[in-house]
Each structure stands twice: as structure tokens, then as C-alpha cells.
């Protein structure tokens, strides 16, 4: 597995996001993402995967080259797969955007 995704130790921070609103699958809970994946509800799986790819891709505009290289080497499938793994570890009710923020913050 790729370096970034070998192990992500997560402590989901509680924070307020001023002047922002998360659209789409980013507002889903990890439970919803896992359920969609296990049920093979491909419409929802593709929504979650697409949202993740867009979110991670956007971060490459604001991060150092090392982060960009890691994301490029890992690829979308590895990021999605690791997100599912991490979703199973976080507290109930954790939203996908919260987990993605934590994973991105721990990537480097």
C-alpha cells in the first residue's frame, strides 16, 4: 500500500468552520458511506468517491509538493479504500468531510 495510506492515526478534531458549507457526499456520515459500499449502491459509492477525489484534488492546490506527490502516487482507489478503513474506526456520526480533513492533515 502507498506510504500515505499505510496507517493513519486519527483523532477527529472538533472545530467550527466559519463561512463554509460542505455540499454533497461530504456531509454524509461514515456509516452512510460504509452502508452504501457494503450494499454496492453504486450511485452512492460513485458520489462518495467523486466527492473525495474532488476534495483531495483541491487540497493539492494549497499544499507542498510532497503532499501532491503522495496523492498522485496513491491514486483515487487507494484514497477511497483507506477512507473506508478509517470510517470504521471513527466515532459514530463522523461526517465524511471531517474524516477527509483529518486524513489530509495527517498526510505528509
N, C-alpha and C positions, 0 to 999 in steps of 0.2 A: 504494500500500500504506500501511497505517497507520503513524504515527510510531514506535511501539514496535518495529515489525517491519521497518523499513527495513533495518537492519543490526544484528546482534547479534554483537559481538566476544566470543568465549567463550574462557575459559581455565578448564577444568573443575578446580575445586579438589579436592584430596584431603583429606577430612575424615572424622572419625568422628562418627556420630550416636549420642549416648548416649540410652538409654531411648526408642528409637523402633524401629518396624518398618514398612516400606513394604509395603502389600498390593497385590495385583492387578498391572495392567499397568505400574505404576511400577517394578517390578523387572525388566521386560524390558529387553534391550539395545536400543540404537538399531538394530542390524542386524535384530533381530526385528521391530521396528516398520516399518522400511523394507520388509522382505520381505513382511509382511502387506499393506502398502499396495500394493506392486507386483503381488502375486498377487490383489489385490482380494478378500482373505479378509475379508469384511465383518464377520463376528463379531469377529475380532481388531481390525480397524480401529475398530469401534464401542467395543470395550473400551478401546483406547488413547485414543481421542478422549474418551470419557466420563471416564476417569481424569484426563486433562489438564484437562478442564473443571472437574472437582471440585477438583483441586489448585490451579489458578489462582483459582477462585472462593473457596476457603478463604483464600487469601492476601489477598483484598480485605478480610477482617475485621481484618487486622493492619497494613495499610498506609495511607499517607496518601491523601487524596482524589485527588491527581494520578495515582497508580497505578490507583486504582479507575476513574477516567475513561478512562485509556488502555485498560484491559482491556475496559471497556464499549464503547468506540468500535471497538476491533479486532474483537471478537467471537470466537466459538469457531472458526470456519473458518480465520480468519487465524492464530490461535494454533497450530492443528493444522498448517496448511501451513508456517508458519515453523519449527515443531518438526521437520518432515521435512527441511527445508533444512539446519537446524543439525545434525541427526542425521548427515548425510552428511559433516560437517566434523570431528566429534569423534573421538578415539582409539577404536579397536576395543574393545568391551567396556563402553563407557559406558552406564550404565543410564538409563532414561527419567527417573527422579526426579532424577538428578544433572544432566541437561541442563535439566530444568524449573527446578530450583533456580538454576542459572546464568542462565538466561534471565530468570527473575523478578528476580534480583539485579541484572541489567543493564537493567531496565525502569524508566524514570522520567523 
